[in-house]
Amino acid sequence: MRVLVVLLVWFSFLFSVEAIVVEKEVVTNMSVGTTRERVTEYVTEIGIIRDIVSEMDVNLMGMVRKEKGRHTEILIYKEGKVLSYRIDHTSRTFTRSEVPAEALLGTTALIYAERIKPSEETRRVGRWRARKFVAEGRIPGLGKTGRVFQSLWLTKESDLLLEAERRKVELMRRSLRDKGAVDLIEKVTKKHGAPVMVEVRTADMTVREVVRSVSEKEIPEEKFKPPKGYKEMGEVRIRVR
C-alpha cells in the first residue's frame, strides 16, 4: 500500500508543471455597466492559465441586471503563434484559436515603448511598497478615441512576481517575430520591478487591476487542456497584418 501511494505521488509530479500563482482583482467600468473579476493566474514555462470568476452589473435603460460567470483562458506559446483556449464552465463549452503573439500584446508594447515616466509617488499595495509610473500610448487607427492612459505601480520586493514577469517575457520572446517590444518590457521590469497595480483609462473605459497574493504550486499538465466532456464550439483564426 505504501509503495502504491509513493508511485501515485511520483506520477503526479512527473506529469505536473511548477506554476507561480498570482491572485488578482480586476474592476472594469464601461458605459453599459461594471464588471468585477477574481482572477487566478498560473504562470509556467509552457504558458499561462487564467481562471476567472466574474460578476457584471449591466445597466440598460436605467434597469440594472446582474450577470455572473466563470471561465478559463489558456495560452500556450509556440514559435510564431499562441494556441488559445477559452473555456466557459457555465455552458461546458470551449473555443480554440491560433493567435499571432502580436495580437496578445494589446496596448502593453505601446505603453512601454512610447512614454513611460517615473513619478515620486510611492505607496503600499497590499504587502508591497511600490512606485508609480505613468504612461500614455495610442492604439493605431482609432484617432482621438485610441488614446490610452496608464498608471503602473511597480515593486521589486517580491521575487515571485519578478519571476512571473520574467517567464512572461520569455514566453512572448518565444512567439514574437519582432523582439523589440519584449526587450523594452524586460528592461523596465529589471530596472523598476513588477506591476502590483495597473490602472488603464481610455475614452470609454477604465480598468483597475490589483495583485492580492502570489505563491508557488505544482499543477497537472492536464490543466492546459479543456476538461473532458466539454463541447468545442468551433475554431477561431485571428490574423495580424
N, C-alpha and C positions, 0 to 999 in steps of 0.2 A: 504493500500500500504506500509506504514511504517512497519507494522508487517511482511509483506512478505519479505521485504528487511532484516529485523533483522533475520528472520528464515533462509534465504539463507546464510547470513554471519555465523550464528551459525552452520549450517550444514557443511559449508566449513571448519570450524575449527574442527568439530567433526571427519571428515574423512581426516584430514591432519596430517602431522608429521613435527616437527621442525628440520631444517637442518642447518648445518654450510656449507656455500658455499665458496669453495676455487677456485679461478681463477688461472690457470697456463698456462705457455707457455713451450712447450717441443720441442726440436730440436734433431733429431736423424740423425747421419751421418754414412752411410754404403758405401761399395764399389759400390753399384748399384745406389746410389743417396742419397738425403737429404729429410727428412720428417719434416715438421713444423706443430705442432698441437696447437690449442687453446682448453684447457680442462677446463670444468666447473664441479667441483666435489662436490656432495652433500653427506655429511657425517651425517648419522642419527643413531638412536639406533637400527633400523631394519637392515640397510645395507648401501651400498654405490652405488651411481649412478654417472656415468661419461658421460657427453655429450662432444663429441669430433668432432671438425672440423679440417680436415687435408688437407694439400697440399704437394704433393711429386714431386720432380724433379728427374725423372728416367733417368739414363744415360746408354744407350745401344749402344755399338759400337760407342761411340762418339756422338750419337744423344740424345739430351735432350728432354724429353717429360714431360709435367706437368699433374698430376692426382690429382683431388680433390674428397673429400668425406666427409660424415657426418654420424657418427654412435653413438650409445649409448650402454654403458656397465652397466648392473645391477647385483649387487652381494647381495644376501640375505643370511645372515649367520644363519645356523641351527646347531643343535647338531651333530658334527662329519662330517659335509659337508657344502658346499656352493652351493646354487642354482644360476646359472649364465644365464643371457640372453645377447646375442649380437644382436643389432638391427641395420640393415642397412636402413637408411632413403632414400637412392637413389633408391634402388630396392624394398623398402617397404616389406622387409623380416626380419625374425629373426631366430636364433637358440637357443635352450635351452639345458643346460647341468647341471649335478650334478658333482661338482668338489670337491675332497678332499681338505680341507683347506691347507694342506701342499704344494699342488701344486701352491697355490697363493702366498706363501711366497717368491718364487723365490730366489734371492740372498740375500734378506733382512736379514734373520736369519744368513746366513753365514757371512755377513759383520759385524753384531753386535756381533756375537759370537766369531769370530776369532781375529781380530786385529783392534780395533777402537782406534785411538790415537788423543788426542787434540794437536793443534798447538797454537802458539802465535799469529797467523794471525787473524785479525778481519776486518770487512768491513760492509758497509751498503748495504743491499739487499732490494731494494725498500725503505719502510719506517722503516725497522727494522735493528738494529745493530746485527750482527751475528758473531759467532766464527767458524773457520774452523776446521773440524776433518777429518782425513784421515784414510782409511781402506783398507784392502786387504783380499780377500777371494778366494775361489776356488769352481767351480762347479764340483761335483764328476763325474768321468768317461770321462772327456774331455781333460785330460793331460794338456800340456802347454797352449793350447787354452782356457782352462777353468778358467784361472786366471782373477779375477775381481778387478779392482782398483776403488776406490770411494772417492770422496770428498763431505763432508756434511757440509753445513753451517747451524748451529743451533742457534735459538734465544729463549729467554724466555720473550720477550717483547710483545707478542700477546697472550692474554688469550684465544681468539677464536681458534688460531692454536693449542695451547696446549690442549684445549678441544677436537678438532678434532682428535688429536693423541690419546687422552685417549679413545675416542669412538672406534677408530680403534683397539686399544689393546683389549678392551672388546669384540668386535666382533670376533676377532681372538681367544680369550680365549674361547669363546662360542663353536667354531667349531673345534679347535685343540685337538688332543688326548694328545700330548706332550706339556705341557705348558712352557717348559724351554725357548724356543725361544721368546715367548711373554714376559716372565719375564725379559729377557735381554733388549728387546726393551723398555719396561716400565721403567726399571732402568735408561737407558741412557736418555730417554725423561724427566723424573723427575729431573735428575741432570743437564742436559745441554740444554734441550729445544727441540723445534720442528723444522724440516727442512724447510728452505725458499729457499734453492737452493741445488740441488744434481747433481753431475757430475759423470758419470759412464764410465769407459773405459775397453773394452775387446780387444782381438786380432783383431777383425774385425768390431768393432762398438764403437761409442761414443754417449752418451746421456746426454743432459743438460736440467734440469727441474727447472724452476724458478716460485715461487709464486708471483703473481701480486696483488691480493687483497683477503680479507676474510670478510665475512658478515654472518648474520643470516637471515633465510627466512622460512616461512611455505610453504610446498609443498604438493600436494594432494597424498594420498596413491596410487592412480591410476598410478602414475609415476613409480611405481615398477612393472608394467605390460607392455607388448608390446602394442602399440597403436592398437585400433580396425581397422580392415581392412588389417593388415599386415599378410603375409603368413609365416607359420612356415616351415622351410626347413629341419626339422629333429632334432633328439635329439643326442647330443654328450655325450659319457661317458668317463671320464678320471679316471684312477686308478694310485695310487702311491703305489709301493710295499715296 
